[in-house]
Amino acid sequence: MYKTESNKIYLNVSDGPKAVLTVSPSWPSPGASVTLNCSVDHPSAGWSFYWYKAVPKLSHNSYGSYNSYNYELLPGSEKGTEQHLFIIDGQTHTAGYVCRAGRGDRVYYSWQSEPKFVWSGDLNSAASLTVSPDSVQHFNKTSVSLICEGNSTEWRVRRFSKSDFLYPCSSWGTMTGSTCTITSSWVIGVFWCESETGQFSNAVNITKDDDEMILVSPVRPVAEGRSVTLSCKFKTGTVLYNVDFYKDDKLIQNNTRKELTISAVSKSDEGFYKCKQRDPADGRTSPESWFSVKF
């Protein structure tokens, strides 16, 4: 007696589709519109899109993005949107967002996206971040403190790097109360505070690197009409005198040769600044820093 075998069918089992979120711009001017764009890695017709804001959850100080936040549906997306774009008008503070897609009568959901952030340099009453010393650029051996203030008794400090990963203070510094002290030698990224009451602070760019000289410029946006002074420091900590200042790679005429003072800041002063030694035998140049102006 012969046995017959049916045709064999091979199934490839894979994870469900994943949502990918992008935000634009990531550093909007206060009150500007922000566009969220959600895509699915297995695109097809019939998807609706759901939009959420991230709310800090300090009871889980893990490295992973998901366990560190609760997610609340944004108004207008409770039943999903047909469009893969969602516009938020009047963005004023730092915020995190995620999205996911769903389809069918008994809704089948994709995996939610990784959190993406929109950063603001503006302060708010509930949470604020200050940096000491007040400069975007720092030398490796400089002690840099990130201080969280506001309506909370518990804080954590986050860093976002180019690798699209969120790092807690414990991975590159020491958290003592509401202050994170950077202990690692090379630290670059966007930093902000998160509170147990679910608030985000203003965000700042910080660079701590092995540079020979740095530009000393404020980490927060400077209000229009205020005065600001930029200076240039050598690795020994001394302020350099014989230097030129550049904005967007163009030389700024500066007679003092020591500091660049802008007596009444205007929006036209925004840009990338750096300083360069006038010594032809050396001619070191600092890294660039973005100088921001607020109305």
C-alpha positions as CSV (number, residue, x, y, z in Angstrom):
1,M,0.0,0.0,0.0
2,Y,1.4,3.3,-1.0
3,K,1.1,6.5,0.9
4,T,0.4,9.7,-0.9
5,E,1.6,13.1,0.3
6,S,-0.2,16.3,-0.3
7,N,1.7,19.3,-1.8
8,K,3.8,21.0,0.8
9,I,3.2,24.7,1.5
10,Y,5.8,26.8,3.3
11,L,4.7,29.8,5.3
12,N,7.0,32.6,6.2
13,V,6.0,34.0,9.6
14,S,7.0,37.5,10.4
15,D,6.2,40.2,12.9
16,G,3.3,42.6,12.2
17,P,3.8,45.8,10.3
18,K,5.6,48.6,12.1
19,A,4.8,52.3,12.1
20,V,7.5,54.8,11.5
21,L,7.0,58.4,12.6
22,T,8.9,61.5,11.4
23,V,8.4,65.1,12.7
24,S,9.1,68.3,10.9
25,P,10.5,70.7,12.0
26,S,12.2,69.1,15.0
27,W,13.2,72.6,16.3
28,P,10.1,74.8,15.5
29,S,9.8,78.4,16.3
30,P,7.5,79.0,19.3
31,G,3.9,78.8,18.1
32,A,4.7,77.3,14.7
33,S,3.0,74.3,13.1
34,V,4.5,70.8,13.3
35,T,3.8,68.1,10.9
36,L,3.7,64.4,12.0
37,N,4.2,61.9,9.2
38,C,3.3,58.2,9.9
39,S,4.2,55.4,7.5
40,V,3.8,51.6,7.6
41,D,6.7,49.3,6.6
42,H,4.2,47.0,4.7
43,P,2.1,49.7,2.9
44,S,-1.3,48.8,1.5
45,A,-4.7,50.4,1.3
46,G,-7.2,50.8,4.1
47,W,-5.0,52.0,6.9
48,S,-6.2,54.6,9.4
49,F,-3.7,56.5,11.5
50,Y,-3.7,57.1,15.3
51,W,-1.6,59.8,16.9
52,Y,-0.4,60.0,20.5
53,K,1.6,62.3,22.8
54,A,4.2,60.8,25.1
55,V,3.8,61.4,28.8
56,P,6.9,60.8,30.9
57,K,6.6,57.8,33.3
58,L,9.4,58.1,35.9
59,S,8.6,54.9,37.7
60,H,10.4,53.0,34.9
61,N,13.9,54.5,34.4
62,S,14.8,51.9,31.8
63,Y,16.9,52.4,28.7
64,G,14.1,51.4,26.4
65,S,11.8,54.1,24.9
66,Y,8.5,52.3,25.3
67,N,8.7,51.6,29.1
68,S,9.5,55.2,29.9
69,Y,6.3,56.8,28.6
70,N,2.6,56.5,28.7
71,Y,0.8,57.4,25.4
72,E,-2.4,59.5,25.2
73,L,-4.4,59.9,22.0
74,L,-4.3,63.4,20.5
75,P,-7.7,65.2,20.1
76,G,-9.1,64.5,16.7
77,S,-7.5,61.1,16.2
78,E,-9.7,58.9,18.5
79,K,-11.2,57.1,15.5
80,G,-8.1,57.3,13.3
81,T,-7.4,59.6,10.4
82,E,-7.4,58.7,6.7
83,Q,-4.4,61.0,6.1
84,H,-0.9,59.8,7.1
85,L,-0.1,63.4,8.1
86,F,-1.2,65.1,11.3
87,I,-0.6,68.9,11.8
88,I,-0.2,70.3,15.3
89,D,-0.7,74.1,15.4
90,G,0.8,76.4,18.0
91,Q,3.6,74.1,19.2
92,T,5.3,75.9,22.1
93,H,7.0,73.4,24.3
94,T,9.2,70.3,24.0
95,A,7.0,67.2,23.4
96,G,7.2,63.6,22.3
97,Y,4.9,61.8,19.9
98,V,4.2,58.3,18.5
99,C,1.8,56.9,15.9
100,R,0.4,53.6,14.8
101,A,-1.9,52.4,12.0
102,G,-5.0,50.2,12.0
103,R,-7.5,48.7,9.6
104,G,-10.6,46.5,9.4
105,D,-13.9,46.5,11.3
106,R,-12.3,44.7,14.2
107,V,-9.3,46.9,14.1
108,Y,-5.9,45.2,13.4
109,Y,-3.2,47.5,14.6
110,S,0.4,47.9,13.5
111,W,3.2,48.1,16.1
112,Q,3.5,51.7,17.4
113,S,6.3,53.8,16.2
114,E,9.3,54.8,18.3
115,P,8.8,58.1,20.0
116,K,10.0,61.2,18.1
117,F,10.5,64.6,19.7
118,V,9.9,68.2,18.9
119,W,12.2,70.4,20.9
120,S,11.8,74.0,22.1
121,G,14.4,76.3,23.8
122,D,11.6,78.2,25.6
123,L,11.1,77.9,29.3
124,N,7.8,76.9,30.9
125,S,6.7,77.3,34.5
126,A,6.2,73.5,35.1
127,A,9.7,72.4,34.0
128,S,13.0,74.1,33.0
129,L,16.6,73.1,32.4
130,T,19.6,75.3,33.0
131,V,23.2,74.5,32.2
132,S,26.2,75.5,34.3
133,P,28.5,76.8,32.9
134,D,26.2,78.4,30.5
135,S,27.7,77.4,27.1
136,V,26.8,75.1,24.3
137,Q,30.5,73.9,24.0
138,H,32.5,72.5,26.8
139,F,36.0,70.9,27.2
140,N,36.3,67.3,28.2
141,K,37.6,68.0,31.7
142,T,35.0,70.7,32.5
143,S,32.4,69.8,35.1
144,V,29.0,70.4,33.5
145,S,25.8,70.4,35.5
146,L,22.2,70.1,34.0
147,I,19.8,71.5,36.6
148,C,16.0,70.7,36.5
149,E,13.6,73.1,38.1
150,G,9.8,73.4,38.3
151,N,6.7,71.9,39.8
152,S,8.0,68.5,40.6
153,T,9.9,66.6,43.3
154,E,11.4,63.9,41.0
155,W,13.2,64.4,37.7
156,R,15.2,62.6,35.1
157,V,17.4,64.0,32.4
158,R,17.4,62.6,28.9
159,R,19.9,62.8,26.0
160,F,19.0,62.2,22.4
161,S,22.0,61.4,20.1
162,K,22.4,61.0,16.4
163,S,21.9,57.2,16.8
164,D,18.2,57.9,17.5
165,F,18.4,56.5,21.0
166,L,17.4,58.0,24.3
167,Y,20.0,57.9,27.0
168,P,19.2,58.5,30.7
169,C,21.6,60.5,32.9
170,S,23.0,57.3,34.5
171,S,24.6,56.2,31.2
172,W,26.8,59.3,30.8
173,G,26.6,61.2,34.2
174,T,25.4,61.1,37.8
175,M,21.9,62.2,38.9
176,T,21.8,63.8,42.4
177,G,18.4,65.1,43.3
178,S,17.4,67.4,40.4
179,T,20.9,67.8,39.0
180,C,22.7,65.7,36.4
181,T,26.4,66.1,36.3
182,I,28.1,65.0,33.1
183,T,31.0,62.7,34.0
184,S,31.7,61.1,30.5
185,S,34.4,62.7,28.4
186,W,32.7,62.9,25.0
187,V,29.0,63.8,25.2
188,I,27.0,65.3,22.4
189,G,23.3,65.6,21.9
190,V,20.0,67.3,22.8
191,F,19.2,67.4,26.5
192,W,16.0,68.0,28.5
193,C,14.3,67.3,31.8
194,E,11.2,65.2,32.4
195,S,9.2,65.4,35.6
196,E,7.1,62.9,37.6
197,T,4.1,65.2,36.8
198,G,4.5,64.4,33.1
199,Q,6.2,67.6,32.0
200,F,9.0,68.2,29.5
201,S,11.5,71.1,30.0
202,N,13.1,73.3,27.4
203,A,15.7,71.5,25.4
204,V,19.4,72.4,24.9
205,N,22.2,71.3,22.6
206,I,25.4,70.5,24.4
207,T,28.8,69.4,23.1
208,K,31.5,68.1,25.5
209,D,34.5,67.2,23.4
210,D,38.3,67.1,23.1
211,D,38.6,70.4,21.3
212,E,41.6,72.8,21.6
213,M,39.4,75.8,21.8
214,I,35.7,76.5,22.1
215,L,33.2,79.3,21.5
216,V,31.4,80.4,24.6
217,S,27.8,81.1,23.6
218,P,24.5,80.8,25.6
219,V,22.5,77.6,25.5
220,R,19.1,79.3,25.6
221,P,17.6,81.5,22.9
222,V,18.3,85.2,23.6
223,A,15.3,87.6,23.7
224,E,15.2,90.1,20.8
225,G,16.6,93.5,22.0
226,R,18.8,92.0,24.7
227,S,22.6,92.2,24.7
228,V,24.8,89.1,24.4
229,T,28.5,88.6,24.4
230,L,30.4,85.6,22.8
231,S,33.9,84.8,23.6
232,C,36.6,82.2,22.7
233,K,38.4,80.0,25.2
234,F,41.5,77.9,24.9
235,K,41.9,74.4,26.5
236,T,43.8,75.9,29.5
237,G,40.7,77.9,30.3
238,T,42.1,81.3,29.3
239,V,40.0,83.7,27.2
240,L,41.7,84.3,23.9
241,Y,42.2,87.9,22.8
242,N,43.5,87.7,19.2
243,V,40.6,86.1,17.5
244,D,38.1,86.6,14.7
245,F,34.4,85.7,14.9
246,Y,32.5,84.2,12.0
247,K,28.8,83.9,11.4
248,D,27.7,81.3,8.8
249,D,31.4,81.1,7.7
250,K,31.5,84.9,7.0
251,L,34.0,87.0,9.0
252,I,32.4,89.5,11.4
253,Q,34.4,92.7,11.8
254,N,35.2,93.0,15.5
255,N,37.6,95.7,16.8
256,T,38.0,94.3,20.3
257,R,39.7,91.1,19.2
258,K,38.5,89.5,22.5
259,E,34.7,89.3,22.6
260,L,31.9,89.7,20.2
261,T,29.1,91.8,21.7
262,I,25.7,92.3,20.1
263,S,24.1,95.2,21.9
264,A,20.6,94.6,20.7
265,V,19.9,91.1,19.4
266,S,17.6,90.8,16.3
267,K,16.3,87.9,14.3
268,S,19.0,88.5,11.7
269,D,21.6,87.6,14.2
270,E,20.6,84.0,14.3
271,G,23.1,81.6,12.7
272,F,26.1,79.4,13.2
273,Y,29.0,81.1,15.0
274,K,32.6,80.2,15.5
275,C,35.9,81.9,16.4
276,K,39.4,81.6,15.0
277,Q,42.8,82.6,16.2
278,R,44.5,85.3,14.3
279,D,48.0,83.7,14.9
280,P,49.0,82.6,11.4
281,A,51.3,79.9,12.8
282,D,48.5,78.3,14.7
283,G,45.1,79.5,13.5
284,R,42.9,77.1,15.5
285,T,39.2,77.3,14.9
286,S,36.4,76.5,17.4
287,P,33.5,74.2,16.4
288,E,30.3,76.0,15.3
289,S,27.3,76.6,17.5
290,W,23.8,77.7,16.6
291,F,22.8,81.0,18.2
292,S,19.1,81.4,18.6
293,V,16.9,84.5,19.0
294,K,13.4,84.5,20.4
295,F,10.7,87.2,20.1
